[in-house]
Amino acid sequence: MSIRLLKTLIAVSEHKTFGAAADHIFITHAAVSQQMKTLEENLQVKIFDRSSRTPELTHLGIQLVEKAKLLITDYENLVPSIIGDDIFNGELRLGVVPTSLTSLTPIAISHLRKLHTNLRIKIIPNTTNNLVLDLSRNNLDAAVLSFTSLFPADLSFRPIADESLQLITSLQNDQIDPIDILSNNPYIRFNREAVVGSMIEHWLLLNSVNVNEVMELHSLEAISSMVSADLGVSIIPQPCISSQYKIPLRTISLEKYVIDGMELKRKLGIAYKSTNPKLRAIEKIYECLLTAVPDHEDFM
């Protein structure tokens, strides 16, 4: 049995079919099939049920996948755990929610690069839910994202900052009551696929606010620009770091409109697997992220 066979098994588990796994690890479908037969022969166990058109993992096969993941993590951590500071060489794959790309992430990474010039950071933007999935599949080393109630047990989460939700309008809008503003103005919706977007939708539902949606955007900067141009109003998280290119907006707190104890803020943090062989580098990234936040709480 080899590490190569175990990695192929994990690829099949994550991509569901031999063909999809073959595309992901750049070998042929036939090679994947042969490797899995070899693995079954070596272990003397039935890993796949081949009675259907698409082979499926048996109960034993599912358990084997989980053990294989642990073995591969230990294998990859073998040398880094010995050579110490060499962990700050090479590449680290960091996922980030797009809302952190214009301030928090670049400031933190810039500081990190000054400390460890040989460490290359590959930035992969995505929504929190997709970043969590990529972390679970070991496609990322760490991710800056929003905490959710469905956070997987196999991931560690360390908080960076709390960002309160706020209503934003143009400077020309002089209305006062948030509910009236949302009900009587065009509404620019924050991406509902994002965790914070779902939180905003929940708040609107609890407060029985019917909005007149005119667009749905993924970028805080795009939303802010549209609102500043008086094309609508919106609800967004208050960034933990102010941009030097701050767009002129009027902001209104929603704290008085919290219902059923709902916490009207998103918890931004870094997530990773505690078994990751690059754990020391991830810890250093976390330190730099905290340092980037003005007057941050001491979460460490």
Secondary structure, DSSP 8 states (H G I E B T S, - for coil): --HHHHHHHHHHHHHSSHHHHHHHHTS-HHHHHHHHHHHHHHHTS--EE-SSSS-EE-HHHHHHHHHHHHHHHHHHHTTHHHHGGGGGSEEEEEEE-GGGTTTHHHHHHHHHHHH-TTEEEEEEE--HHHHHHHHHTTS-SEEEEE--TT--TTSEEEEEEEEEEEEEE-TT-----HHHHHHHSEEEEE-TTSHHHHHHHHHHHHTT---EEEEEES-HHHHHHHHHTTS-BEEEE--SS--TT----EEEE-GGG--TT---EEEEEEEE-TT-TTHHHHHHHHHHHHHHSTT-----
